[in-house]
Amino acid sequence: MKFSPFILLCSTGLFAIFSSTISKSPVLPLFASHLGADPSGVGFVASVSAFTGIIASIPAGLLSDRLGRRKMLIFSLIVFSTAPFLYLFVNKIWQLAIVRFYHGFATAVFIPVAMALVADLFHHERGEKMGWFSTSTLVGRFMAPIAGGGIIGAMVFNPGLSYKIVYLVCGAAGILALILTFKLPSAPDKKIEKRDWEETSASFKSVLSNRLILTTAGVEASILFAHGTFETFLPLYSIKIGLSAYEVGVFLSSQVITLALTKPVMGRFSDRHGRQPQIFWGALIGAICIGSFSLFKSFLPLLTLSILFGLSLSIVTSATSAFIADLSRTETHGAAMGILGSIMDIGHTTGPLISGIVALYFGFGKAFMGAASVLIAAAFVFLAGVMRSEG
């Protein structure tokens, strides 16, 4: 049976992100602690791959514009399929940090290049198709902690062996994704391969100087700033007010499910009704949700807010990537998605750091309100700088 390039890409995304996620959730902090790391060491190791994403996404997008999407996807999947086996030889925390840095290149390259390929393949249905691709990766992200946690739980009597089995499963998923990548056609790259480095550099500068693209990426970074605050501090806030770890898990899982179910729908909505209003109002809804968490202390209101915040995340991110693709030319889709990936990684990484400082000195409520303020500010900058100029 022959599958379309888009189905192959979505399948590759599912297994690739499954592989990436199972390498860190829930195994990474447990494995780092097993190696003797203290909490600060665990936090450092967890942030290494995110740092790789910040520095690698833009070069990955540029190279895909110059060398072709398929070649860069294959490179990323080679990392996906080799990095997991390096964990088997790790017995020091610094070795784990080095492996995490190398492994970080996989997602840092794969996501912006894959999104650029979707943008190349579709125009009128761009938002919907990007939504379906995101949903495929979210399925992998949802399945991975269940599989990893199940393996560790089943082998609680031998933690060292359980970690090795998790990383073997991680490697197997990466190899399967690599096999699927080789089945992707190379036809979409033919036009791109003729471009020289001067033209690529000029195209990148044109994207980097595009105020509309940077402002839109800023909104996505802001809602990921809020999301980083949510996933880091809602669990601590919930435990503090007396909720159980199981209820915290329901909050986090409900958000992932909401994202997976609504992204294609919201992408299609942006295709038909315009992306700018969707980005603005989605950001405002997200700000209201994240700012309201500290007002409630029982399960159902917090669950409702978690679902609504997941919906706002879907509303914004299903439109931002498609809008940035709309604003860029086909030959600069890689650069545009690379810039988006780098800026959103900055937002996602700085959210827990800055909100953590605020929470330390002023409490969880002020941390949630601070994240809401960042998101509101980004929404109104977008309103003034993009919606009015486009209108």
N, C-alpha and C positions, 0 to 999 in steps of 0.2 A: 504494500500500500504506500502511495506517495503522498506525503503531507506538504502543505503549503509552507513557504519560508517563514511566515508569521507563526504558524503552529509549532514549527521546529524551534523558533526563537523563544517562544513562550515556554516550551518544554525544557529547553536549555536553561532558561531563567529559573524555573522551578527547582531543578536539581542543583544548579550552581548556588543559589541562595540557601537552599537546604544545607548544602555542604558548608557554606560560609557560616551559617547560623549555628549549626550543631557543633562547630569548632569552638564556640564561645558561650553558648547558652544551653544548659547551665554549667558546662564542664570547665570553662576557663577559670573562673574564680576558685572553684574547688581544686583544680589541678595546680594552680599557683599556690594556694594554701598548702597543698600536699608537698610542694617543693620547698616550703618554709617561708613564703612571703607573708609580710604583715599587711594590714589593710591598705597602707599607702602603696606598698609594692603591687598589690592586686589592682588598685586603681591605675597605677602607672602602666601595667601590662595591658589592661583593658583599653587604655587610651592610645596605645601605639598604632594599632591598625587604623583608627580614626585619623590620626595624624598623617598616615600614608595616603589616605583618601584626599586630604586637603592638598597635599603637594603633588599628587599623581593624576588627579582627574583632568586638569587642563592639558598637560602634555599628552595624555591618552586621547583626548578628543582631537587635539591638533594632529597627532600621528594618524588617527583614523581618517581625517580629511585628506592627508597626504598619501598614506599607504593603502587605504581602503578599510572598511569596517570589518570584513571577514578576517583579515590578517590580525587585527588587534583583538578581536574576539577569541581567536585561536590562542594568541599569546596569554590572554587572561585565563583561559581554561587550562592551559599548561600549568599555570601557577595554582589554580584550583585543584588540579589533579596530582601535583607533586608536594605542595606544602603540607598536607595532612600527614604524610609519612615521615616528615621531619620531626613532628612532635614525639614520635616513638623513641627518638634518641635524646630527648631533652631530659636532663637531670639537674639543671641549675636554672635559677630564675632569669639570669641574663640571656641564657640560651633561648628561653621561652619568648623573651622580648624580641630577639632577633627573628625568630620564626614568625611571630605575629606581624612584624614589620614587613617581611617578605609576603606573608599571606594577605596582608592588606592591599597589595597591588592587584589581587584578583578582582575584588569588588570595585576598587577604585577605577579600574580600566573597564570592566564589564558593563557596569550600569550606564555610564554616559554614552559609551559606544553603542550599546544595544538600543538605548533610547534614540540616538541619532539615526540608527538604521530604521527604526519604526517611523521616525519622521520622514526619512527618505522614501519609504514604501507607500506612505499614505498622506493624503492632504485633506480631503473632505471629511474623512472619518478619523482624523489624527487623534483627537482627544479620546474618543472611544477606544481606539486600538492601543494607545498608551495606557489607558485604564486597564484593559485586559492584560497587557504585559505586566503592569504593576501587580494585578491580582494574582497572576501566576507566581510571581516572586513572593508575594505575601503567603500563598499556600505553603511554599517551601519554608518560609520563616515561621509559620504556625506549627508545622509538623516537626521541625527540628528539635525544639526543646522537649517535646513529648517523647520523641525517640531517644534523645540523649539522656533525659531524666530517667526513662524506663530502663535503659541499659545500666546506668549507674545504680539505680535502685535495686535491680535484680542481682547485681554483683556487689552489694554493699560489703560483703565479707572480704572482698579483695579489690580495694579502690584502685591500686596501681594497674591491675589488669583491666578494670572497667574503663579507665581513661584510654588505654591503648585500643580497646575494641571500638570505643566511640570514634577515635581518629581513623581507624580502619574503615568504618562506615562512612565517615566524612570523605576519605579518599576515594572510596568506591563511587560515591555520588558525583565527585569531581570528574572521575574518569568517564562516567556515563554522560555527563554534560559535554565533555570534550568530544566524545564520539558523535553526539548530536550536532555539535558545531561544525564538524567536518562535512556534515550532510547539507549545510547551508550553501546555497548557490553563490558563486562569486560574481555573477553578472552585475549586481548593483555597484560594484567597485570600479568597473572599467573606466567610467568617465572621471572618477576621482583620481585614479592612478596617474593621469597625464599632468597633474598639477605639479609645479616646482615649489621649492621652499620659499622663494621670495613671494610668490602668490599666496602661499599658505600663511606666511607671516603677515602680509597685508590684510588678508581676510580676518585673521585673529585680532589684529589691531582694530579693524572695523567693528567687530563684535564687542571687544573690550571697551570701546568708546561709545557704544550704543546705550544711552541713558535709560531707555525703556527696558532693555534686557536686564541691565544691572538692578534697576528698581524692582522689577518682577522677581528676580532671583532673591532680592532682599526680603520680599514678603515670604517666600518659601523658607528662607533661613530663619525668619522670625517665628514662623509657626513650628519649625523644628526646634528652635530654642525653647518654645513653650512645651513641645512634646518631650524634649530631654528633661525638662523640669518635672513634667507629669510622671514619666516612667521612673525617675529617680526618687522623687520625694513624696508622691502619693502613697507608695507602700509604707514609708516611714511614718507619714501622717496618719495613715489608717491604723497601723499597729499602735501608735500612741493613743488614739482615741478608743482603743479596745476591740477593733475588728480583728478577725483571724487571718492567717496567711492564706488560707483557702479563698476567703473573700477578696483579698488583694489579687490573687491569681485570676479570679473572675473579672475584676475590673480590667486587667491588662489584656486578657484573652478577648473580652467583649469588644475592646477597641480594635484589635487586629481583625476580628471577624467583620466588624462594621466596615473597616477599610476594604477588605477583600470583596465584600458583597456590593459596595456602592461605587467603587472607583470607575468601573466601566459605564455605569449609569450616569455618574456625574461628568465623565468625559464626553459622553454622547450629548448631555445637556449643554455643555460648553460649545460643542460643535454647532448646535442648532440655535442657541440663544445668546452666544457671545461669551468671551472668556473674562473680560475685565470686571463686569459687575459681579460675576461669580467669585472671583478672587477677593474682591473688596468685602463683600458680605460674608463670605466664608471666614475671612480673617477676623471680622468683628464677632461672629458667632463663637469662634475659637477663643477670642479674648474674654468674652463673657463667661464661657465655660471654665477656663483655667483660673480665672479670677474668683470664681464662686466656690471652688472646692473647700476652702477653709470655713465656709458658712454652714456646712452640714457635717453631722457626726454619726449618721446612720447609713446602713448598707444601700437601701433603694435609691435615695437621692444621689449618692456618690456613683452608683452604677449608671443612673440616668445621665449624669454629667459625663461619665467616661464614654458612654455611647455617643452622646452629642459631640463631645470633643473629637472622637474618632471620625464622626461625620464631617465636622468642620475641616479636619485634616484632609479628608477625601475631597471635599469641595474645592479646597485651595490647590492641593498638589495635582489633581487631575486636570486643572486648567493652566497652572503656571508653566509646566514643561511644554504643553502644546502651544501656549501663547509665545513662549520663547522660540520654539521651532517656527512658528508663523512669522516672527520678526526677523529671522535669519534666512539666508539663502541655503539651498541644498548643499553647496560645497563648504558651508561653514556650520552645518548642523553639529558636527563633532566638537568644534571649538565652543559653540554655544552651550551644548550639554555638559561639556567639561567645566566651563565656568559655573554653570548652575550647580553641578556636583560639588565643586570645591566650596562655593559659598554656602550651600546647604550643610555641608560637613562642618564648616566653621560654626554655623548656627547650632547644629545638633551637639557639637562638642562643648561650646561655651555655655550652653543652657545650664547643665548640671554644675559647672564650675562657678558661674556667677550667682546662680540661685542658691548654691550651697553656701556661699559666703553670706548672702542675705539671710538665709535660714539660720545660720549659726548665730548671727548677731540680733536678728529681729523676729525670728520664728517662721514657721511654714506658711502662715497666712500672707505675710509680706513677700515671701518668695513667689507664691502663686500670683499675687497682685503685680509684682515686678515683671513677671513673664507676660501678664496680660497687658501691661503698659507698653512693653516692647512691641507686642503684636498690634496694638491699637495705633501706635506711632507709625509702624510700617504700613498699615492699611491706609492711613491718611496721606502719607507720602506718596503711596501708589495712586490714590485718588487725585492728588494735585499734579503729580508728575507724569502719569500715564493716561488715566481715564480722560482728563481734560484735554491733553494734547491730542489723544486719539479722537476724541469727540469733536 
